[in-house]
Amino acid sequence: MAKAIVITGATSGLGLSHAVYLISKGYTVFGTSRKENPDLKELKEIYLRDHTKWKFSNKEKTEVIAKKMLLPKKIIANLDELLKKIQFYKMDVTSDKEVNDTIKEINEKAKVVNGRGIDVLINNAGISFYESVEGLSMENWQKTFDTNFFGVLRVVKAVLPFMKERGNGQIINTSSLGGVIAIPFQSHYSASKAALKLFTEGLHVELRPLNIKVSVLLPSDINTNFNKNTGKLSSNTFGELNSINLKEMIENNPMDKKSPHFTKAKKVWSVIIKNLIISPPPITVSRKLSKIIKARKPKISYYAGDFIQGFLLLFLRRFVTENFAYFILPKYYGM
Ligand SMILES: NC(=O)c1ccc[n+]([C@@H]2O[C@H](COP(=O)([O-])OP(=O)(O)OC[C@H]3O[C@@H](n4cnc5c(N)ncnc54)[C@H](OP(=O)(O)O)[C@@H]3O)[C@@H](O)[C@H]2O)c1
């Protein structure tokens, strides 16, 4: 019987892409988010937009990357049906009760389908803000950790008793390249994702003897709504990313204009937005995820997404001193 997979944050970006990709591979997929009944038409729009809006800087690169990343024909032709097959549940990862009740319910449902329960948990839900360390309110620092770190912990704690009882299972947590090196004006995000990375490494060691596989996914910038949401959460609005209204998006930098960091933050924001437009689409990460699920002995960490960012990170983290790395990184962001 096909594996039953739970994905948190399945109504947008990476989570939605994973859900569609894994359903197309024959898995049973339970997608969760804060939405009560996600509108499938809206999800279809988000999915197609995330996979079609990217632009590349030169033609040669476009052709190579497009071949590798274009959506499979099978997915484009059957997208409505695939979306209908995803079983959506409302589960805010910041609520103990909602997480415990929903995971229990999903496990029962999965048991009916495959006789086992939840086989794979993909922790993907995450948020960020764009703000300086002192500019971000304590409430939003806590919100970041409550979603990106404690949100994952809550779901892991709810799923583990079922996996332990059965003596097998798999957990894949989504950190970020930003959890390996700090992104300017997103220290809260980087700190939460770094905590998540080390937590996952500890969990891997703890659960290996129990036959539960644990890995951490470290995506580069991916072309999703993430940074748009990041801006919105800072209570600013700016043009839809898919309208490619680059100037407006750059102008509407979510940092408070009165902030002493404003000039630098504006430059960094412009690099973030420009990067986003040339970033790979989410399916590149979904393909990697599918390989991790199939692997007999999955590795602890997996980098995914943009090759250049991955390479830059490897270079800065492994081959130069920390001080030099943090001399180069701000330059990359135009500071
Ligand atoms: N995009 C990137 O460049 C990038 C790079 C590295 C890592 N990542 C990580 O990848 C993950 C997915 O990001 P994305 O780019 O796909 O972002 P996204 O498009 O903004 O999607 C985020 C998803 O998380 C859900 N979510 C947010 N808060 C939640 C909560 N409290 N409870 C339940 N669900 C919640 C949202 O659904 P609702 O709003 O419907 O609840 C949405 O489905 C995040 O953990 C992010 O840190 C992203």
The ligand as an SDF file (V2000), in Angstrom:
LIG
                    3D

 48 52  0  0  0  0  0  0  0  0999 V2000
   10.8920   30.1810   -0.7550 N   0  0  0  0  0  0  0  0  0  0  0  0
   12.1390   30.1980   -0.3770 C   0  0  0  0  0  0  0  0  0  0  0  0
   12.9770   30.8960   -0.9640 O   0  0  0  0  0  0  0  0  0  0  0  0
   12.6040   29.2870    0.7600 C   0  0  0  0  0  0  0  0  0  0  0  0
   13.9890   29.0570    0.8820 C   0  0  0  0  0  0  0  0  0  0  0  0
   14.4280   28.2400    1.9280 C   0  0  0  0  0  0  0  0  0  0  0  0
   13.5190   27.6680    2.8070 C   0  0  0  0  0  0  0  0  0  0  0  0
   12.1820   27.9230    2.6590 N   0  0  0  0  0  0  0  0  0  0  0  0
   11.2640   27.3220    3.6410 C   0  0  0  0  0  0  0  0  0  0  0  0
   10.3200   26.5090    2.9440 O   0  0  0  0  0  0  0  0  0  0  0  0
    9.0970   26.5010    3.6600 C   0  0  0  0  0  0  0  0  0  0  0  0
    7.9630   26.8360    2.7070 C   0  0  0  0  0  0  0  0  0  0  0  0
    8.1620   28.1480    2.2050 O   0  0  0  0  0  0  0  0  0  0  0  0
    7.4300   28.6920    0.9050 P   0  0  0  0  0  0  0  0  0  0  0  0
    8.4570   29.4190    0.1400 O   0  0  0  0  0  0  0  0  0  0  0  0
    6.6690   27.6330    0.2490 O   0  0  0  0  0  0  0  0  0  0  0  0
    6.4640   29.8000    1.5800 O   0  0  0  0  0  0  0  0  0  0  0  0
    4.9350   30.1990    1.3260 P   0  0  0  0  0  0  0  0  0  0  0  0
    4.6380   30.1480   -0.1270 O   0  0  0  0  0  0  0  0  0  0  0  0
    4.7560   31.4610    2.0640 O   0  0  0  0  0  0  0  0  0  0  0  0
    4.1240   29.0290    2.0660 O   0  0  0  0  0  0  0  0  0  0  0  0
    4.1080   28.8790    3.4580 C   0  0  0  0  0  0  0  0  0  0  0  0
    3.0920   27.8210    3.8500 C   0  0  0  0  0  0  0  0  0  0  0  0
    3.1120   27.7020    5.2960 O   0  0  0  0  0  0  0  0  0  0  0  0
    1.7820   27.8010    5.7840 C   0  0  0  0  0  0  0  0  0  0  0  0
    1.8050   28.3330    7.1430 N   0  0  0  0  0  0  0  0  0  0  0  0
    2.3540   29.4950    7.5810 C   0  0  0  0  0  0  0  0  0  0  0  0
    2.1680   29.6310    8.9140 N   0  0  0  0  0  0  0  0  0  0  0  0
    1.5050   28.5170    9.3200 C   0  0  0  0  0  0  0  0  0  0  0  0
    1.0220   28.0570   10.5710 C   0  0  0  0  0  0  0  0  0  0  0  0
    1.1590   28.7850   11.6990 N   0  0  0  0  0  0  0  0  0  0  0  0
    0.3990   26.8550   10.6290 N   0  0  0  0  0  0  0  0  0  0  0  0
    0.2230   26.1300    9.5120 C   0  0  0  0  0  0  0  0  0  0  0  0
    0.6390   26.4950    8.3000 N   0  0  0  0  0  0  0  0  0  0  0  0
    1.2670   27.6870    8.2010 C   0  0  0  0  0  0  0  0  0  0  0  0
    1.0350   28.6900    4.7760 C   0  0  0  0  0  0  0  0  0  0  0  0
   -0.3290   28.3700    4.7350 O   0  0  0  0  0  0  0  0  0  0  0  0
   -1.5240   29.2600    5.3340 P   0  0  0  0  0  0  0  0  0  0  0  0
   -1.1190   30.7000    5.2140 O   0  0  0  0  0  0  0  0  0  0  0  0
   -2.6790   28.8510    4.4870 O   0  0  0  0  0  0  0  0  0  0  0  0
   -1.6410   28.7760    6.7320 O   0  0  0  0  0  0  0  0  0  0  0  0
    1.6690   28.1940    3.4630 C   0  0  0  0  0  0  0  0  0  0  0  0
    1.0020   27.0280    3.0120 O   0  0  0  0  0  0  0  0  0  0  0  0
    9.2540   27.4900    4.8140 C   0  0  0  0  0  0  0  0  0  0  0  0
    9.5490   26.7790    5.9930 O   0  0  0  0  0  0  0  0  0  0  0  0
   10.4390   28.3400    4.3950 C   0  0  0  0  0  0  0  0  0  0  0  0
   11.1480   28.8400    5.4940 O   0  0  0  0  0  0  0  0  0  0  0  0
   11.7110   28.7250    1.6580 C   0  0  0  0  0  0  0  0  0  0  0  0
  1  2  1  0
  2  3  2  0
  2  4  1  0
  4  5  1  0
  4 48  2  0
  5  6  2  0
  6  7  1  0
  7  8  2  0
  8  9  1  0
  8 48  1  0
  9 10  1  0
  9 46  1  0
 10 11  1  0
 11 12  1  0
 11 44  1  0
 12 13  1  0
 13 14  1  0
 14 15  2  0
 14 16  1  0
 14 17  1  0
 17 18  1  0
 18 19  2  0
 18 20  1  0
 18 21  1  0
 21 22  1  0
 22 23  1  0
 23 24  1  0
 23 42  1  0
 24 25  1  0
 25 26  1  0
 25 36  1  0
 26 27  1  0
 26 35  1  0
 27 28  2  0
 28 29  1  0
 29 30  1  0
 29 35  2  0
 30 31  1  0
 30 32  2  0
 32 33  1  0
 33 34  2  0
 34 35  1  0
 36 37  1  0
 36 42  1  0
 37 38  1  0
 38 39  2  0
 38 40  1  0
 38 41  1  0
 42 43  1  0
 44 45  1  0
 44 46  1  0
 46 47  1  0
M  CHG  2   8   1  16  -1
M  END
$$$$
